């Protein structure tokens, strides 16, 4: 499965980016494309008619994927302004998240492991103009990330790895079902 994985932080050191990079290595049977948003400018309607090339690149990568995973950090009980800006870009003139199966995950150094930002992001992703299909069977919140991800970007806790594997396995089933439904809906619309 081809998965676009968006790291929701523009910080140079990001446990969420490290989590996605670990997933790309660990789930090597799948094609996980980790998307770095550090160069994305803040959303601005003054770009009407010509989105920045970095946004066009993300649009292409998400559009060509079978599914999307977004790793959301949490700041002040919310998603990052950088991630919100990316979602705004991807729902303004381009709409690659529409009808796309999306799994939300997150890593945090705090106890609640980005749980509040994930709830907020879920609401944003189902809003008109975005219209993503959000996977809700398993929720992956990594707390205490500084002690679970080592300096080489590896997850050191076996139980965390096993739960992540379960979440991804279930998400892939969900993504296949959603993609089949979307394909049937598009086919029915042609008739």
N, C-alpha and C positions, 0 to 999 in steps of 0.2 A: 504494500500500500504506500502511496506517495502522500506524505504528511508535511504540511507547512507548519513550522513550529515558531511562534512569535514570542520572543523574550520581551516582556512588558516593562523593561527598565532601560533608561539611557545612561545609567551609571557605568563607569568603567569596570568596577567589580560588582558582579550581579550573581547572586546564588540562583536566581531564576534562569539566567542564561546558562550557568553551569549545569543546572538540572537538565535543561533541554539538550545540551551538548553531551551529557552522560547518556541520555536516552538515545541520541543519534548513534552513539557507539554501542550501547547495550542491545538495542533492538535493530541490529544490523540487517536483518531480513527485510526490514522496511526501509524506504527511502525517506528519512527524516531530514528536512531542509530547515536548519536553524536560521531564523531571520533576526538580524540585529537591527534595532531601531535607533541606534545612537545618532545617526546622521539625518533623521527625519525632522524637518522643521516643524514648529508648532503650526497646527492647522490655521489657515487664514483664507477667507473667501476671496481675497484679492487675486488668488491664483486661478480664478474662474477661466475655464477653457484650456488651461495648460497646467497640469499638476507637476510637481517637481519630479525629476527622473528617479530619485530614490523611492518615491511613492509609486511611480509607474512600475518599477522593478518589483516592489512588494505585491502590487496588484497582479502582475504576471505570475509570480511564484504561488500566490494563494489561489488564483484562478485555475492553475494547472494541477493543483493538489486534489487528492480524493477527500482529504479531511484536514482539519486545522487543530492544533493544540496551542493554547495560549497560556503561558506561565505568568501569572499576575503577582507582582509584589504588593505589599500593602503599606501605604503611608497615611497617617492620620485617619485610620479606619476606612480608607478609600483606595481606588486604583490610582496609579501614577498619572500625572498630567501627560507624560510622554505616551503612555498607552492609550489614554483617552483621545489624544491628538491623532494617533495612528488610526483608531477606529473611526474618527471623524473624517479623515482623509479617505478611508475605505468605504464610506457611505455617502460621499458628496457627489462626485462625478463618476466614480467607479464603484462597483458594488460586488466585489469578489466573495464576500462572506454570505451573500444571499443564497439560501438553500444549501449551505455548506454545513456538514456536521462538524461541531466544535466541542472540544473537551477543554475545560478550564482546570488548571492545576496551579500550585503556587508553593514557594519556599519562603521561609521567614526565619529570622533569628529569634523571634518571639514565640510565646506559647500557642497562640491561636493560628499560626501558620497561614496567614493571608485569607482566613475564612470570610472576613467582612468584605474584602475587596472582591472575592470571587462571587459573592452574592450580588454585589453591585454590578460587576461586569456581566453577569448573567442577564440582569435587567436591561443593560445597554445593548447587548447583542441580539435581543429579541425585539428591539424597538423598530418601528417602521423606518425603512431605508437601510437597515442592517439585515434583519430577517434571517438570522442564522438558526440552525437546529442545535440546541444545546443538550449535550449528553449529561444526564443527571443520575445515572445508576450508582456510580462510585464517585466519591469526592476525594481528591488527593491534596491534603494540606501537609506540607512538611514543616514542622516547627523545629527549632534548635538547629537550623541548617548549618551554622558555623561548626557544629560538632558532628554533623552527619556527612557533610561533603568535605573531603580532604583537599590538600593543596594541589593535587593532580586532577581535581574535578570528579573524583569517584565517590559514589555513595558507599559508606562504610557499614551501614546497618542492614543486615540481611533481611530482617522483617520488612523494612522500608522498601527494599528492592522487590521482594515477593509481592507486596501490596501494589507497588507500581506496575509490575507485570500483570497482575490481575486487572487493574484499572485499564491498562492499554489493551489487553485481550478483549475485555467487554466493550471498550470504545470502538475497536475495529469491527466487531459484530454490528454495533449500532450504526457505524458509518456506512457499512455495506448495505444495511437495510434502508437507511435514509437515501443513499445514492440511487438505489433501485426504485424507491418511491418517487424521487424527483425525476428520474428518467421516464418512468411510466406517466407521470403528470405532464411532462413536456411532450411525450408522444401522443397522449390523448388530446393535448391542445392543438396539435397539427391536424387532427381529423375534423 
